Amino acid sequence: MHLRKQQSHEGVWKCSLEFVPQRINEEAGTTIWWSKHCHATLGVRGTGEGEGDCTGRAIVFKSPDPSLPEDVKFVVSKL
């Protein structure tokens, strides 16, 4: 967690995740906070379109840009 107030920050954000959703809309991921009003999220969410023990998965990105839709989804059939 990076809590110092800064005007700008450059860096590379890496996150490793092993997640197999068991239910529709079950999600795991990471969040980057710029302020209490501005953040971005990247997660893996159950879609309900899978087979067996996995409900299917989608990569979901939520941008801090208010002009974009609530969730910008990138559906991946097999992760």
C-alpha positions as CSV (number, residue, x, y, z in Angstrom):
1,M,0.0,0.0,0.0
2,H,1.4,3.4,-1.0
3,L,0.0,6.2,1.3
4,R,2.2,9.2,0.7
5,K,0.6,12.2,-1.0
6,Q,2.4,12.7,-4.3
7,Q,1.8,14.8,-7.4
8,S,2.7,11.9,-9.7
9,H,4.1,8.4,-9.5
10,E,5.5,6.0,-12.1
11,G,5.8,2.3,-11.6
12,V,4.8,-1.1,-12.7
13,W,2.0,-2.8,-10.9
14,K,2.1,-6.6,-10.9
15,C,-0.4,-9.0,-9.4
16,S,-0.4,-12.8,-9.5
17,L,-3.7,-14.5,-8.9
18,E,-4.9,-18.1,-9.0
19,F,-8.7,-18.0,-8.7
20,V,-11.4,-20.4,-9.9
21,P,-14.9,-18.9,-9.2
22,Q,-17.5,-21.3,-7.9
23,R,-20.5,-18.9,-8.3
24,I,-21.7,-16.3,-10.8
25,N,-20.3,-12.8,-10.0
26,E,-17.8,-14.2,-7.4
27,E,-14.7,-12.0,-7.9
28,A,-11.1,-11.7,-6.8
29,G,-8.6,-9.1,-7.9
30,T,-6.6,-6.0,-7.0
31,T,-7.4,-2.3,-6.5
32,I,-5.3,0.8,-7.0
33,W,-6.4,3.8,-5.0
34,W,-5.4,7.4,-6.0
35,S,-7.8,9.0,-3.5
36,K,-10.9,8.0,-1.6
37,H,-12.9,9.1,-4.6
38,C,-10.7,7.7,-7.4
39,H,-9.6,4.1,-7.9
40,A,-9.2,1.4,-10.6
41,T,-9.8,-2.3,-10.2
42,L,-8.7,-5.4,-12.1
43,G,-10.3,-8.7,-11.3
44,V,-11.4,-12.2,-12.4
45,R,-15.2,-12.7,-12.1
46,G,-17.4,-15.8,-12.5
47,T,-19.6,-15.6,-15.6
48,G,-21.9,-18.6,-15.3
49,E,-20.9,-19.8,-18.8
50,G,-18.4,-22.5,-17.8
51,E,-18.4,-26.3,-17.2
52,G,-17.6,-28.5,-14.3
53,D,-16.3,-26.9,-11.1
54,C,-15.7,-23.5,-12.8
55,T,-18.5,-21.1,-13.7
56,G,-16.5,-19.6,-16.5
57,R,-14.3,-16.5,-16.0
58,A,-14.0,-13.0,-17.3
59,I,-11.3,-10.4,-16.7
60,V,-13.0,-7.2,-15.5
61,F,-11.4,-3.7,-15.4
62,K,-13.0,-0.8,-13.8
63,S,-11.5,2.5,-14.9
64,P,-11.3,5.7,-12.8
65,D,-12.5,7.6,-16.0
66,P,-16.2,8.5,-15.4
67,S,-16.8,8.7,-19.2
68,L,-16.3,4.9,-19.5
69,P,-19.0,2.3,-18.7
70,E,-19.2,1.1,-15.1
71,D,-17.3,-2.2,-15.9
72,V,-15.2,-2.6,-19.0
73,K,-15.2,-6.4,-19.5
74,F,-12.6,-8.5,-21.4
75,V,-14.1,-12.0,-21.6
76,V,-11.5,-14.8,-21.6
77,S,-12.8,-18.3,-22.3
78,K,-9.9,-20.1,-20.6
79,L,-7.4,-18.5,-18.3
